[in-house]
C-alpha cells in the first residue's frame, strides 16, 4: 500500500511582530496570536462591559482570564488536524453541534428536506448515551426525543445482478469494436 506525505506544514513560515508603537518586543510574538487575542479581547470585554459595566477588583479575573486562555490555546496547532488551529477546530465542532450536517443530495441539485438532516441526538452519538446515564440527566433523553426515522424514499427497488468475468481476449475485442465505431 502506498502512503502519501504532505510536506507543506514544514514550510509554514510564521510572521512575528517585533515592534509595537516603537516598543521593541525582541523575538516577538506571532502575529496570529496578537490578532486573535485582540479580536477575542475586544469581543469578550466589550460584551461584559455592556452587560455588567466596569470591572471591580473581584471581577477583573472574569474579564481577563477567559480571553487569555482562548487566545493562548486557540492559536496553537490542533493535535487532531495538524493544519488547523485549535480555535478553528473548536468553531467547527460548535457549528456541527448547533447547525448539524446538511446532506448534499445528487451533487447539490436538490436541497435536503429538514427530515433528512442529522438530528442532534445522532450528531452526539455515543456521548449522548453516556451523558443521559449520569445521575439527574435522564431528562435529556425525553427532551431530545427518541431517534425518529423519517421515510425519505419510496418502496425498495429489486436489483438482480449477475456477475460476469471477462478475459483479456473479450476486453480486446470490445475495445476494437469501440475503436471502429469511433472512426466511422
QUIVEN-V550116 format. One record per residue. N is the residue number from 0. OMEGA is omega in radians with two decimals (* if undefined). Layout:
# QUIVEN-V550116
<<N	OMEGA> <N	OMEGA>>
This chain:
# QUIVEN-V550116
<<0	3.13> <1	3.13> <2	3.12> <3	3.12> <4	3.08> <5	-3.09> <6	-3.08> <7	3.11> <8	-3.12> <9	-3.13> <10	-3.14> <11	-3.13> <12	-3.09> <13	3.13> <14	-3.11> <15	3.11> <16	-3.07> <17	-3.07> <18	3.06> <19	3.11> <20	3.10> <21	-3.14> <22	-3.10> <23	3.14> <24	3.14> <25	3.10> <26	3.03> <27	3.06> <28	3.12> <29	-3.13> <30	3.10> <31	3.13> <32	-3.13> <33	-3.12> <34	3.11> <35	3.12> <36	-3.14> <37	-3.13> <38	-3.12> <39	3.14> <40	3.14> <41	-3.12> <42	-3.09> <43	-3.09> <44	3.09> <45	3.11> <46	3.14> <47	3.09> <48	3.11> <49	-3.08> <50	-3.01> <51	-3.11> <52	-3.09> <53	-3.13> <54	3.03> <55	3.12> <56	-3.12> <57	-3.05> <58	-3.14> <59	3.13> <60	3.12> <61	3.12> <62	-2.98> <63	-2.97> <64	-3.11> <65	3.10> <66	3.10> <67	3.13> <68	3.13> <69	3.14> <70	-3.08> <71	-3.10> <72	-3.12> <73	-3.13> <74	3.11> <75	3.10> <76	3.10> <77	3.10> <78	3.14> <79	3.13> <80	-2.96> <81	-3.07> <82	-3.11> <83	2.98> <84	3.04> <85	-3.13> <86	3.10> <87	3.13> <88	3.10> <89	-3.13> <90	3.12> <91	3.10> <92	3.12> <93	3.11> <94	-3.14> <95	-3.13> <96	-3.12> <97	-3.07> <98	-3.13> <99	-3.13> <100	3.08> <101	-3.04> <102	3.05> <103	-3.06> <104	3.08> <105	3.09> <106	3.13> <107	-3.14> <108	3.13> <109	3.10> <110	-3.14> <111	3.04> <112	3.13> <113	-3.13> <114	-3.13> <115	3.11> <116	3.11> <117	-3.11> <118	-3.11> <119	3.14> <120	3.10> <121	3.13> <122	3.13> <123	3.06> <124	-3.09> <125	3.13> <126	3.14> <127	3.14> <128	3.14> <129	-3.13> <130	-3.11> <131	3.10> <132	3.09> <133	-3.13> <134	3.09> <135	-3.12> <136	3.11> <137	3.13> <138	3.10> <139	-3.13> <140	3.12> <141	-3.10> <142	-3.12> <143	3.08> <144	3.12> <145	3.07> <146	-3.13> <147	3.13> <148	3.14> <149	3.08> <150	-3.10> <151	-3.11> <152	3.11> <153	-3.12> <154	-3.07> <155	3.10> <156	-3.14> <157	-3.12> <158	3.06> <159	-3.13> <160	3.08> <161	-3.12> <162	3.11> <163	3.11> <164	-3.14> <165	3.07> <166	-3.11> <167	-3.14> <168	3.12> <169	3.12> <170	3.12> <171	3.12> <172	3.13> <173	3.12> <174	3.11> <175	3.13> <176	3.14> <177	3.12> <178	3.14> <179	3.11> <180	3.14> <181	-3.13> <182	-3.10> <183	*>>
